[in-house]
Amino acid sequence: MRKNILLFITCCFILIISSCKYEKIDGCDTASVKYGSTIKPILQNSCYSCHGQSQFLSNGAGYNLEAYDSLKQFIADGRFLKSIKWSDPDNVSTMPKGGTKIADCDISKIEKWINDGYPEN
């Protein structure tokens, strides 16, 4: 009887531990994605050369991704995620233009942030 109780408690403990919320996708930690510390550096490395404050009118088709309010509008209509995921090349330009696709892990972080309501944190 005592063994059964101990086995039951052990199973419950394992179940509780395994259900803890820790989001990791293929080795990519998406648990604590923040705009300032996670998303902005990805955008700086992959997007600002064309879509930054000083370049967006001449090179970036008018999309200033450095300005949060402008970025929000681009996200809201779905074009941003489609362009970085390269999921709709017939209707949305793949980005970064002429470059290699953004790393899948970085896209997962961006997608998680967007699904969380893309807070400016």
N, C-alpha and C positions, 0 to 999 in steps of 0.2 A: 504494500500500500504506500509506503513511504517513497519507494522508487517511482511509483506512478505520479505522485505529487511532484517530486523533484523533476521528473521528465516533463510534466505539464508546465511547470514554472520555467524550465529551460526553453521549451518551445515558445512560450509566450514572450520571453525575453528576446529570443532570436527574431520573432515576428515583429516586435516593436522596433528593434534596432534596424531591421532591414527595411522598414517602411518610413524611416526618417527621410525628410525632404532634403535631398542633396542632388541637384540636377547636374549630371555629367553625361555628355553625349560623346561617345567614342573618344574618351580622354580629354574632352573639352569641357572645362568648368564653366557652366552658365548659371551657377547658383547665386552669385552676387554681382550681377551686371548693373553697372551704373553709367549714366551718361558721361560724367566728367572723367572718371578713371578708366572706363572700358571703351565706350563708344567713340568718344571724341578722339582718342589717339588712333583708332582704326581709320576714322574719317580723315584725320590729318595725314596719315601715311598713304592713303589710297585715293582720296577725293579732292583735297584742298588745292592741289596743283592746278586744277581746272575750275573747281567749284568753291574756291576760297573767296574771301572778301574782295581781294584786288583783281581776281581773274574771272569771276563768274560772268561778267557781261560780255567779255571778248571770247573766252574759251569755253565757258560752262553753260551755254544755252540759256543764260539767265537764272540758273539755279545756284543760289548761294547756300551751300551746306554748312558754312561756318556760322551763319546766323540761325539760332535755334528755331525761331518762328518760321523762317523759310523752310528749314528742314522738316518741321512738323507738317506743313502743307504738302510737301512732296511725299511724305510718308502716308498721309491721310488718303491720298488718292490711289495708293498701291503701286505707283510707278517706281519708287525707290527700291523696294524689296525685289520687285521683278527685275530691275536693271542690274542689281548686284548678284542676284541668283542666276541670271541669264536664263530665266524661265519663260520669257515671252519675246524672243528676239525679232519676231515679225512686227510687233507693235511697240516695243520699248527698246531703246538703245542699250546694249550691254555695256556695263561699266566695270572697271575703268576703261574708257575708250582707248583702244590700241594697246592696252596692257593685259596682264594676266588676271584671271579671275581672283577675287579676294578669297583668301583661305576659308575653307568650309567651317572651321572653328569660329573664325571671326563673323562669318555670316550667321552661324547659329547664335552667337552672342547678340548680334543686331536683331535677329528675329525674336529672340527671347525678350529683349528690351521693348521691341515694338508690341509684342503680344501682352506685355505688362502695362501697356498704355503710354509708352515712350516718355517717362517722366524726366524732367530736367533736374536730375540729382547728381 
